[in-house]
Amino acid sequence: MYAIVEIAGQQFKVSKDLKVYVHRLANEEGSKVSFDKVYLVDDNGSITIGAPAIEGASVEAKVLQHLKGDKVIVFKKKRRKGYKKRNGHRQYLTQIVIEGITAGGTTKKAAAPKKAAVEATTEEVEAPKVKKAPKAKKEDTQE
Protein backbone atom coordinates (compact mmCIF):
# COMPACT_ATOMS: atom_id res chain seq x y z
CA MET A 1 0.00 0.00 0.00
CA TYR A 2 1.32 3.41 -0.92
CA ALA A 3 -0.01 6.97 -1.11
CA ILE A 4 0.92 10.26 -2.72
CA VAL A 5 0.70 12.97 -0.08
CA GLU A 6 1.61 16.66 0.16
CA ILE A 7 4.00 17.39 3.03
CA ALA A 8 5.31 20.94 3.58
CA GLY A 9 4.48 22.02 0.04
CA GLN A 10 6.01 19.01 -1.73
CA GLN A 11 4.45 15.76 -2.93
CA PHE A 12 5.91 12.44 -1.80
CA LYS A 13 5.15 8.81 -2.61
CA VAL A 14 5.09 7.17 0.82
CA SER A 15 4.47 3.72 2.24
CA LYS A 16 4.50 2.26 5.75
CA ASP A 17 7.87 2.36 7.62
CA LEU A 18 9.45 4.67 5.01
CA LYS A 19 11.84 7.36 6.24
CA VAL A 20 11.49 10.68 4.40
CA TYR A 21 13.40 13.96 4.58
CA VAL A 22 11.00 16.92 4.27
CA HIS A 23 11.29 20.67 4.70
CA ARG A 24 11.49 21.70 8.36
CA LEU A 25 8.29 21.05 10.31
CA ALA A 26 7.34 22.98 13.45
CA ASN A 27 6.63 19.79 15.46
CA GLU A 28 8.94 18.57 18.24
CA GLU A 29 11.16 15.50 17.87
CA GLY A 30 9.29 12.35 18.86
CA SER A 31 5.84 13.87 18.27
CA LYS A 32 3.30 12.44 15.87
CA VAL A 33 1.96 14.40 12.93
CA SER A 34 -0.88 13.72 10.49
CA PHE A 35 -1.12 14.85 6.87
CA ASP A 36 -4.56 14.96 5.26
CA LYS A 37 -3.74 16.22 1.76
CA VAL A 38 -3.69 12.72 0.27
CA TYR A 39 -4.04 12.77 -3.52
CA LEU A 40 -3.79 9.05 -4.37
CA VAL A 41 -4.00 5.77 -2.46
CA ASP A 42 -3.07 2.38 -3.92
CA ASP A 43 -4.30 -0.51 -1.79
CA ASN A 44 -3.03 -3.71 -3.44
CA GLY A 45 -4.10 -2.70 -6.93
CA SER A 46 -7.27 -0.75 -6.14
CA ILE A 47 -6.38 2.87 -6.86
CA THR A 48 -8.32 5.75 -5.33
CA ILE A 49 -7.79 9.23 -6.75
CA GLY A 50 -8.98 12.40 -5.08
CA ALA A 51 -10.34 15.49 -6.73
CA PRO A 52 -8.03 17.15 -5.67
CA ALA A 53 -7.63 15.36 -2.30
CA ILE A 54 -9.29 12.26 -0.89
CA GLU A 55 -11.74 13.19 1.87
CA GLY A 56 -11.12 11.37 5.13
CA ALA A 57 -7.76 9.95 4.07
CA SER A 58 -4.66 10.71 6.11
CA VAL A 59 -1.06 9.70 6.58
CA GLU A 60 0.32 9.41 10.11
CA ALA A 61 4.02 9.98 10.74
CA LYS A 62 6.46 10.42 13.61
CA VAL A 63 9.13 13.14 13.67
CA LEU A 64 12.53 11.49 14.18
CA GLN A 65 14.92 14.44 14.10
CA HIS A 66 15.60 17.94 12.82
CA LEU A 67 18.81 18.39 10.85
CA LYS A 68 20.54 20.38 8.15
CA GLY A 69 21.06 19.00 4.66
CA ASP A 70 24.27 18.85 2.64
CA LYS A 71 25.84 22.12 1.57
CA VAL A 72 24.87 23.29 -1.89
CA ILE A 73 27.43 25.55 -3.59
CA VAL A 74 26.03 28.36 -5.72
CA PHE A 75 28.75 29.64 -8.08
CA LYS A 76 28.15 32.46 -10.55
CA LYS A 77 30.66 33.52 -13.20
CA LYS A 78 30.71 35.73 -16.26
CA ARG A 79 33.56 34.84 -18.52
CA ARG A 80 36.17 37.38 -19.54
CA LYS A 81 34.73 39.94 -17.08
CA GLY A 82 36.47 38.97 -13.84
CA TYR A 83 33.10 38.35 -12.15
CA LYS A 84 32.93 35.41 -9.73
CA LYS A 85 30.55 34.90 -6.82
CA ARG A 86 30.58 31.86 -4.54
CA ASN A 87 27.80 31.25 -2.06
CA GLY A 88 26.65 28.26 -0.03
CA HIS A 89 23.37 27.05 1.42
CA ARG A 90 22.28 24.31 3.83
CA GLN A 91 18.57 23.48 3.87
CA TYR A 92 16.83 22.85 7.20
CA LEU A 93 15.20 19.40 7.06
CA THR A 94 13.08 17.11 9.22
CA GLN A 95 13.35 13.33 9.08
CA ILE A 96 10.01 11.56 9.53
CA VAL A 97 8.96 7.92 9.46
CA ILE A 98 5.57 6.96 8.04
CA GLU A 99 3.58 4.94 10.57
CA GLY A 100 0.35 4.36 8.70
CA ILE A 101 -1.91 5.26 5.79
CA THR A 102 -5.65 5.60 6.35
CA ALA A 103 -7.89 5.56 3.29
CA GLY A 104 -11.05 7.68 3.46
CA GLY A 105 -14.57 6.28 3.53
CA THR A 106 -16.13 8.34 0.73
CA THR A 107 -13.81 8.10 -2.23
CA LYS A 108 -13.99 7.96 -5.99
CA LYS A 109 -12.54 4.96 -7.75
CA ALA A 110 -10.27 5.55 -10.73
CA ALA A 111 -11.69 4.10 -13.91
CA ALA A 112 -10.28 3.79 -17.39
CA PRO A 113 -11.60 6.52 -19.70
CA LYS A 114 -14.33 5.31 -22.01
CA LYS A 115 -13.54 5.51 -25.69
CA ALA A 116 -17.00 6.81 -26.62
CA ALA A 117 -16.78 9.60 -24.06
CA VAL A 118 -13.39 10.66 -25.37
CA GLU A 119 -14.64 10.72 -28.96
CA ALA A 120 -17.75 12.70 -27.98
CA THR A 121 -15.70 15.39 -26.29
CA THR A 122 -13.42 15.76 -29.31
CA GLU A 123 -16.37 16.06 -31.70
CA GLU A 124 -18.06 18.78 -29.64
CA VAL A 125 -15.06 21.07 -29.86
CA GLU A 126 -15.05 22.79 -33.23
CA ALA A 127 -12.92 25.56 -34.58
CA PRO A 128 -14.64 28.94 -34.89
CA LYS A 129 -15.79 29.76 -38.40
CA VAL A 130 -13.86 32.52 -40.07
CA LYS A 131 -15.32 34.61 -42.88
CA LYS A 132 -13.13 34.78 -45.93
CA ALA A 133 -12.06 38.13 -47.29
CA PRO A 134 -13.50 39.06 -50.71
CA LYS A 135 -11.22 38.26 -53.59
CA ALA A 136 -9.62 41.06 -55.57
CA LYS A 137 -11.26 41.67 -58.95
CA LYS A 138 -9.28 41.19 -62.11
CA GLU A 139 -9.26 44.18 -64.34
CA ASP A 140 -9.10 43.64 -68.06
CA THR A 141 -6.17 45.43 -69.57
CA GLN A 142 -6.32 46.40 -73.23
CA GLU A 143 -3.21 46.98 -75.23
Secondary structure, DSSP 8 states (H G I E B T S, - for coil): -EEEEEETTEEEEEETT-EEEEE--SS-TT-EEEE--EEEEEETTEEEE-SSS-TT-EEEEEEEEEEEEEEEEEEEEETTTTEEEEEEEEEEEEEEEEEEEE--SS--B-----HHHHHHHHHH-------------------
